[in-house]
Amino acid sequence: MRVVLDANVVASGICWDGEAYLCLVKLARRQAFAFGTEQTIAETKEVAIRLVREKRPKHNAAGRLTWYLSRVRLVTPSPLGKQRSRDPKDDPYLSAALAATARCIVTYDHDLLVLGKPFGIEIVRPAQFLRRLSG
């Protein structure tokens, strides 16, 4: 399944072993394939590095980030026309998902979640994503 992971999901998966981490495990097992644009990948890197510095996890979080960055596939953003999300920082994730023909965007961000299914792309929480892959 083609998917776009929001920066907050990747950062959580890098720092903790919860649902967001299990989303990264699905990528490692090739049950899903992550896509992003230069902008979304840069934001992911920035958010993850900041969180690692603040939380200082005991495991090799930098290694997890390096692994994720080596696996995410780069796409050229698709134009969206007008702003779609209440937060303009979220539109690049929609643009990436559209360009990648992704089935979903995985996020904790309420501003994205309230959009429902723009352009036919589902916006789901990590737990919902994991259920879809298991079912």
C-alpha distance (Angstrom), angle and dihedral (degrees) to the residues before:
residue distance angle dihedral
M1 . . .
R2 3.80 . .
V3 3.79 112.3 .
V4 3.79 142.6 169.7
L5 3.81 114.9 -143.2
D6 3.78 116.6 -153.2
A7 3.81 115.9 -127.5
N8 3.81 91.3 -110.1
V9 3.80 91.9 57.7
V10 3.79 93.8 48.5
A11 3.82 92.0 46.2
S12 3.81 91.1 49.5
G13 3.80 91.3 48.2
I14 3.77 90.6 50.5
C15 3.80 94.7 50.1
W16 3.82 103.5 35.0
D17 3.80 139.2 30.7
G18 3.83 99.0 -125.4
E19 3.80 133.6 107.2
A20 3.80 93.1 -54.1
Y21 3.81 89.8 55.6
L22 3.81 89.3 50.5
C23 3.82 87.9 55.4
L24 3.81 87.8 58.0
V25 3.81 89.0 48.7
K26 3.82 88.7 56.0
L27 3.80 88.0 55.3
A28 3.80 90.8 49.8
R29 3.81 89.7 51.7
R30 3.81 90.0 48.7
Q31 3.77 93.1 -120.8
A32 3.80 86.9 125.5
F33 3.79 135.8 20.3
A34 3.82 121.6 -144.3
F35 3.78 123.5 -140.0
G36 3.77 132.9 -173.2
T37 3.77 144.8 158.0
E38 3.78 126.4 -117.4
Q39 3.80 87.8 -97.7
T40 3.82 96.7 50.2
I41 3.80 92.5 43.7
A42 3.81 91.2 50.0
E43 3.82 90.9 50.2
T44 3.80 90.9 47.7
K45 3.79 91.2 51.6
E46 3.80 92.5 47.6
V47 3.82 94.8 47.6
A48 3.80 93.2 44.8
I49 3.80 94.7 48.4
R50 3.80 91.3 48.6
L51 3.82 91.8 49.6
V52 3.81 92.7 47.1
R53 3.82 90.1 51.9
E54 3.82 91.8 48.7
K55 3.82 99.3 42.8
R56 3.80 100.6 31.0
P57 3.82 96.8 -155.9
K58 3.82 116.2 -149.5
H59 3.82 93.3 -127.8
N60 3.82 126.5 69.6
A61 3.81 98.3 -80.3
A62 3.81 91.7 162.6
G63 3.80 88.4 57.7
R64 3.80 90.9 52.0
L65 3.80 90.7 50.7
T66 3.79 92.6 48.2
W67 3.80 89.6 49.3
Y68 3.83 92.4 50.1
L69 3.81 92.6 47.7
S70 3.81 89.6 51.9
R71 3.82 91.1 52.7
V72 3.80 103.8 42.4
R73 3.80 110.3 98.7
L74 3.78 118.1 -133.8
V75 3.81 119.9 -127.8
T76 3.79 132.3 177.8
P77 3.81 109.0 -110.6
S78 3.79 117.7 -105.6
P79 3.80 116.9 -131.6
L80 3.81 113.2 -106.7
G81 3.78 99.1 -169.7
K82 3.79 105.6 -143.5
Q83 3.80 126.3 21.5
R84 3.82 109.3 -78.0
S85 3.80 104.7 -175.4
R86 3.81 129.2 57.6
D87 3.81 86.2 -122.9
P88 3.82 112.2 55.4
K89 3.85 88.8 -152.4
D90 3.81 87.8 69.7
D91 3.80 97.8 56.8
P92 3.83 93.1 78.7
Y93 3.83 88.3 64.0
L94 3.81 90.1 54.2
S95 3.80 89.4 46.9
A96 3.81 91.1 50.7
A97 3.80 92.9 48.0
L98 3.79 91.7 49.1
A99 3.81 91.9 49.0
A100 3.81 92.1 47.8
T101 3.82 93.7 44.4
A102 3.80 85.0 -126.5
R103 3.78 120.2 -179.0
C104 3.78 93.1 -141.9
I105 3.77 150.4 1.1
V106 3.80 114.2 -132.3
T107 3.79 113.4 -147.9
Y108 3.78 148.5 140.2
D109 3.83 90.2 -147.8
H110 3.80 111.2 118.5
D111 3.81 92.2 -157.0
L112 3.81 88.8 62.3
L113 3.80 96.6 38.1
V114 3.82 93.2 57.3
L115 3.81 90.5 59.4
G116 3.81 90.7 75.2
K117 3.78 107.9 -164.6
P118 3.82 111.5 -12.3
F119 3.79 114.4 -177.1
G120 3.82 87.0 -0.4
I121 3.81 91.3 -65.6
E122 3.80 114.4 131.4
I123 3.78 117.8 -134.8
V124 3.79 109.9 -151.3
R125 3.79 143.3 165.8
P126 3.83 118.6 -111.2
A127 3.83 92.4 -101.8
Q128 3.82 91.1 55.2
F129 3.79 91.0 48.0
L130 3.81 91.5 51.5
R131 3.82 90.8 49.9
R132 3.81 91.0 51.4
L133 3.78 91.2 52.9
S134 3.80 92.9 46.7
G135 3.80 96.0 46.1
